[in-house]
Amino acid sequence: MTAFPAIRWIGHSDNSRTDLGFPGVATTQRATLYEAQQTSGTYSHHAHITSFRGTLFATWSNGRQNEDDAGQRSLLRRSSDRGKTWTDWIELFPAPSHEVRGEVVSVLCANGFAEVDGTLYAIAEGYSGLGRMARSVAPDGAFGPIFWLHAEARKPAGGAAAHPGSDHPDFREQAARINAYLARPEHFPTWDFMCDTTHCLAADEHRQCEPTHAWKLSDGTWTRLWRDLDLSRWNYASFSPDDGNTWSTPVITDFPDISSRANAGTLPDGAVYVINNIRREAEGGFPGRDPLAISLSADGTVFNRVGIIRHGVPPQRFQGRWRALGFQYPASVLIDEDLLVIYSVNKEDIEMVRVPLAALQDIPLSK
């Protein structure tokens, strides 16, 4: 049986403070990419960001009021000046209305991007087994047609034209290469509602979901963290010694997490970062998804430098189902000497902050 390293987090939290007593990370910009409105939807969440040919792309889920409710769609904005200014938002994937096992499914979640053969594709995930779809997006704002990444083209409700499936001759090769890209450990999507990775059982039988992108240790082992649905308030970890072909059963770590989506990546100097909500309990008037923190590790196993990206969440403006307070569901991208972090605020607004890599170097070792 292969022995894998323990993932450790070192830090002391002061639960009486909004920043938990950790130092703040200096940022040089904060931008609101979407402000919740009754007219365009008061729910926004599941944000993703990427850079392609000098253009930034940001996408997220958007709905009228409730999370994962009928009519949920995906929106997009672009920036050609490194995030200083952005185009107006535009609907990227319309809300679906397709039949799945005799029921109409009309919920869509933004699920990131895939760069394949010099083309950038946006990815969306249909809820309740609807499936995964893609379309190309270009720096000039042009979109390609929507197509499924599986062979079974879902039947639209109401007689609308069906999107082609991955068995269509015009999309077969594209779909195969996108699926191969998304299967890589460093690109694996947050969700896969078509298979059992959505709810993976850990060694203690806790239900796991929403794995991070994986990072590689010095011996070639891939590592990723999981969100624990059974609310231990710790991240779990799994490992792959064979380039992502097989993964170990997730095991509990001492990496704190309120139970939300985390984001992970590797910096140019080889350090690994994890961005998540490290407050383990909502108490003292503080919501659990506040603050949003970044934890750094020189070797990918011991995270011993912790800084706060955002804390002190504003009041909620709108009511709706599953409206957790806080700065949450982060995603990130490296451009030049900056780390751009995107997240939702109270599941209403979408924000982005710019963190200079030099500011991360200033985060001290935890005591």
VOGU-3710 file (C-alpha; in Angstrom, 3 decimals, decimal comma):
1> mtafpairwi> 0,000/0,000/0,000  1,411/3,386/-1,027  2,141/5,779/1,828  1,197/9,393/1,175  2,231/12,495/3,119  -0,044/14,228/5,597  -1,378/17,647/4,595  -0,783/20,006/7,510  -1,975/23,539/8,212  -0,211/25,610/10,860
11> ghsdnsrtdl> -1,862/28,664/12,330  -3,691/29,974/15,379  -7,123/31,513/14,808  -8,618/34,220/17,007  -12,346/33,663/16,476  -13,214/37,009/18,076  -11,815/38,890/15,084  -13,133/39,172/11,528  -9,612/38,482/10,212  -9,067/35,640/12,714
21> gfpgvattqr> -5,879/37,410/13,802  -3,954/36,764/10,593  -2,193/39,501/8,599  -3,940/41,070/5,652  -2,639/40,568/2,133  -1,926/43,810/0,293  -4,051/44,203/-2,844  -3,701/46,789/-5,600  -7,212/46,584/-7,061  -10,712/45,458/-6,197
31> atlyeaqqts> -13,344/45,420/-8,925  -17,031/44,518/-8,886  -17,743/42,442/-11,987  -21,429/41,975/-11,247  -23,749/43,819/-8,884  -26,957/42,014/-8,009  -30,091/43,643/-9,443  -33,737/42,634/-9,473  -33,817/43,137/-13,233  -30,855/40,895/-14,111
41> gtyshhahit> -30,807/38,513/-11,145  -29,989/38,817/-7,453  -28,144/35,491/-7,252  -24,581/35,118/-8,571  -22,046/32,453/-7,612  -19,618/29,779/-8,956  -17,142/32,305/-10,400  -14,185/31,337/-12,622  -11,415/33,366/-14,253  -8,728/32,677/-16,852
51> sfrgtlfatw> -6,301/34,443/-19,166  -6,031/33,720/-22,896  -4,000/35,577/-25,519  -3,791/38,721/-23,435  -7,495/38,764/-22,536  -9,064/37,938/-19,186  -12,339/36,019/-19,134  -14,608/35,805/-16,078  -17,729/33,663/-15,878  -20,237/32,808/-13,157
61> sngrqnedda> -23,696/31,389/-12,514  -26,589/33,832/-12,370  -30,209/33,385/-11,342  -33,304/35,355/-10,501  -33,272/34,810/-6,724  -32,559/31,282/-5,483  -29,476/29,132/-5,805  -29,784/26,333/-8,366  -33,325/27,301/-9,299  -35,086/27,201/-12,666
71> gqrsllrrss> -33,644/29,693/-15,125  -30,076/29,706/-13,753  -27,629/30,633/-16,518  -23,954/31,584/-17,061  -22,671/35,122/-17,689  -19,323/36,375/-19,026  -17,147/39,506/-19,005  -13,828/40,177/-20,758  -10,878/42,482/-20,115  -8,127/43,325/-22,598
81> drgktwtdwi> -6,088/45,479/-20,169  -5,230/42,959/-17,429  -8,458/43,512/-15,520  -8,404/47,293/-15,239  -11,574/47,671/-17,312  -14,151/45,110/-18,407  -16,756/44,736/-21,118  -20,402/44,683/-20,089  -21,592/41,263/-18,978  -23,236/39,070/-21,575
91> elfpapshev> -25,171/35,826/-21,394  -22,747/33,016/-22,226  -24,894/29,927/-21,687  -28,663/30,511/-21,612  -30,673/28,699/-18,994  -31,347/25,166/-20,270  -34,728/23,563/-20,642  -34,088/19,904/-21,389  -35,638/16,594/-20,513  -33,689/14,242/-18,235
101> rgevvsvlca> -35,366/10,990/-17,267  -38,754/12,456/-18,080  -38,245/15,668/-16,090  -37,390/19,156/-17,356  -34,057/20,452/-16,013  -33,421/24,183/-16,300  -30,421/24,862/-14,023  -26,909/25,542/-15,270  -23,668/26,119/-13,340  -20,556/27,855/-14,696
111> ngfaevdgtl> -17,712/25,321/-14,549  -14,563/27,029/-15,782  -12,566/26,969/-18,994  -10,479/24,659/-21,167  -7,688/25,791/-23,499  -7,276/23,235/-26,266  -5,323/23,490/-29,533  -5,113/27,270/-29,398  -8,814/27,770/-28,665  -10,440/28,720/-25,367
121> yaiaegysgl> -13,682/26,975/-24,445  -16,050/27,957/-21,647  -17,557/25,013/-19,757  -20,970/24,747/-18,114  -22,527/21,958/-16,106  -26,191/21,075/-16,266  -27,779/20,189/-12,960  -29,233/16,766/-12,033  -27,427/14,773/-14,690  -28,202/17,099/-17,579
131> grmarsvapd> -24,569/16,951/-18,716  -21,609/19,122/-19,573  -21,494/21,582/-22,460  -18,909/23,836/-24,074  -18,551/26,676/-26,525  -15,527/28,589/-27,796  -14,917/32,164/-26,633  -12,507/34,555/-28,352  -10,679/37,722/-27,259  -12,771/39,773/-29,706
141> gafgpifwlh> -15,997/38,605/-28,056  -17,017/36,032/-30,654  -18,741/32,859/-29,415  -18,857/29,459/-31,050  -21,895/27,146/-31,061  -22,877/25,288/-27,896  -22,264/21,536/-27,964  -22,406/18,688/-25,458  -19,270/16,954/-24,207  -21,055/13,607/-24,184
151> aearkpagga> -22,687/11,654/-26,987  -26,251/11,824/-25,745  -27,659/15,131/-26,953  -30,386/16,056/-24,484  -33,829/16,693/-25,866  -34,921/20,312/-25,405  -38,335/20,970/-23,933  -40,733/22,995/-26,030  -39,433/21,877/-29,419  -36,280/24,026/-29,560
161> aahpgsdhpd> -33,335/22,893/-31,683  -31,017/20,453/-29,894  -27,340/21,192/-29,328  -25,083/18,633/-31,049  -23,500/15,904/-28,958  -19,897/14,722/-28,916  -20,733/12,086/-31,526  -21,582/14,779/-34,094  -18,882/14,789/-36,818  -18,396/18,557/-36,541
171> freqaarina> -17,662/18,356/-32,795  -16,316/14,846/-32,188  -12,627/15,798/-32,207  -13,132/19,011/-30,212  -15,178/17,237/-27,545  -12,631/14,420/-27,206  -9,754/16,840/-26,687  -11,702/19,000/-24,231  -12,656/15,927/-22,214  -9,017/14,822/-22,173
181> ylarpehfpt> -7,992/18,296/-20,960  -10,602/18,277/-18,193  -9,510/14,807/-17,063  -6,030/16,100/-16,198  -5,401/16,462/-12,422  -4,509/20,152/-12,743  -7,673/20,904/-14,754  -10,293/18,646/-13,177  -13,564/20,622/-12,892  -15,292/21,522/-9,655
191> wdfmcdtthc> -18,303/19,405/-10,524  -19,217/16,436/-12,613  -22,930/15,867/-12,187  -22,745/12,964/-14,635  -20,550/10,712/-12,454  -19,909/9,803/-8,833  -17,021/12,238/-8,293  -19,687/14,715/-7,182  -20,130/12,759/-3,950  -17,011/10,730/-3,191
201> laadehrqce> -16,842/8,824/0,101  -13,814/9,408/2,310  -12,072/6,779/4,423  -14,383/7,683/7,341  -17,407/7,611/4,975  -17,873/11,368/5,028  -19,293/12,616/1,721  -16,844/14,666/-0,327  -17,454/17,056/-3,213  -15,911/19,953/-5,161
211> pthawklsdg> -12,244/18,898/-5,348  -9,613/21,540/-5,983  -7,348/21,486/-9,003  -4,427/19,228/-8,110  -0,821/20,232/-7,497  2,275/18,073/-7,939  4,682/17,214/-5,116  8,440/16,865/-5,640  8,158/13,074/-6,051  5,545/13,440/-8,807
221> twtrlwrdld> 2,503/12,689/-6,629  -0,573/14,723/-7,460  -2,512/16,123/-4,475  -5,938/17,733/-4,176  -8,285/18,841/-1,415  -11,967/18,050/-1,058  -14,895/19,792/0,609  -16,530/17,730/3,362  -20,317/17,737/3,002  -20,703/16,087/6,405
231> lsrwnyasfs> -19,354/19,202/8,107  -16,239/18,092/9,948  -15,034/21,639/9,092  -11,759/20,203/7,766  -10,592/19,679/4,210  -9,882/16,135/3,077  -7,028/15,152/0,742  -6,481/12,484/-1,894  -3,375/11,566/-3,868  -2,475/10,107/-7,241
241> pddgntwstp> 0,920/8,406/-7,772  0,206/7,590/-11,442  -0,494/10,963/-13,097  -4,167/11,043/-12,187  -5,144/7,586/-13,444  -6,094/6,472/-9,926  -6,684/8,390/-6,714  -6,442/7,374/-3,076  -9,525/7,464/-0,871  -9,800/10,967/0,663
251> vitdfpdiss> -8,575/11,280/4,243  -9,164/14,041/6,768  -6,523/16,750/7,218  -6,059/19,525/9,776  -6,625/22,165/7,078  -9,593/24,238/8,367  -12,555/24,825/6,063  -16,122/25,946/6,808  -17,328/23,548/4,061  -17,219/25,510/0,850
261> ranagtlpdg> -15,362/25,393/-2,466  -11,597/25,951/-2,184  -9,131/26,951/-4,889  -5,535/25,756/-5,266  -2,598/26,492/-7,548  1,166/26,748/-7,836  3,111/30,020/-7,849  6,066/30,695/-10,161  8,517/29,975/-7,317  6,978/26,522/-6,802
271> avyvinnirr> 5,019/27,372/-3,658  1,483/25,963/-3,461  -1,435/28,158/-2,450  -4,929/27,309/-1,244  -7,648/29,982/-1,064  -10,621/29,100/1,155  -12,728/30,026/4,181  -10,678/28,983/7,225  -13,192/29,977/9,930  -14,461/26,620/11,183
281> eaeggfpgrd> -17,655/27,801/12,885  -20,087/30,649/12,339  -20,028/32,217/15,788  -19,807/35,534/17,582  -21,849/37,189/14,869  -19,338/36,278/12,168  -20,515/34,210/9,173  -18,499/31,092/8,423  -17,447/32,179/4,922  -15,699/35,286/6,239
291> plaislsadg> -12,734/35,766/6,017  -11,358/34,564/2,685  -7,781/33,440/3,290  -4,777/32,269/1,306  -2,473/29,627/2,806  0,996/28,992/1,369  3,254/25,935/1,400  6,829/25,662/0,150  6,569/21,896/-0,410  2,841/21,387/-1,044
301> tvfnrvgiir> 2,226/19,555/2,222  2,881/21,966/5,118  0,889/25,207/4,867  2,506/27,508/7,406  1,934/31,017/6,042  -1,619/32,413/6,169  -2,893/35,776/4,961  -6,349/37,331/4,671  -7,591/38,448/1,255  -11,023/39,762/2,336
311> hgvppqrfqg> -12,858/40,042/5,649  -15,758/41,970/7,126  -18,558/41,012/4,760  -21,204/43,690/3,989  -24,885/43,188/4,834  -26,968/40,961/2,604  -29,231/42,973/0,296  -31,529/40,271/-1,092  -33,251/37,185/0,234  -33,107/33,783/-1,410
321> rwralgfqyp> -32,536/30,068/-0,919  -29,126/28,981/0,456  -27,800/32,536/0,702  -24,627/31,953/2,749  -22,947/35,177/3,856  -19,310/35,808/3,065  -16,587/35,948/0,442  -16,788/32,519/-1,129  -16,158/30,033/-3,946  -12,830/31,577/-5,027
331> asvlidedll> -11,004/30,961/-8,286  -7,733/32,480/-9,430  -5,348/33,061/-12,314  -1,713/34,179/-12,498  -0,888/37,012/-14,894  2,598/38,530/-14,930  3,454/39,485/-11,345  -0,113/39,299/-9,982  -2,536/36,709/-8,690  -6,121/37,635/-9,606
341> viysvnkedi> -8,749/36,177/-7,278  -12,457/36,113/-8,138  -15,242/35,211/-5,677  -18,866/35,898/-4,852  -20,004/38,216/-2,069  -23,029/36,856/-0,184  -23,899/34,964/-3,402  -25,084/38,325/-4,757  -22,142/40,189/-6,278  -19,020/38,986/-8,103
351> emvrvplaal> -15,734/40,663/-7,151  -12,112/40,363/-8,236  -9,004/41,433/-6,322  -5,450/41,787/-7,614  -2,764/40,417/-5,290  0,841/41,235/-6,222  3,066/38,180/-5,876  5,441/40,355/-3,869  2,695/40,810/-1,264  2,495/37,041/-0,810
361> qdiplsk> 6,220/36,993/-0,030  5,514/39,339/2,873  3,186/36,882/4,654  5,118/35,707/7,744  5,452/32,156/9,015  2,622/31,206/11,368  3,507/30,925/15,016
//
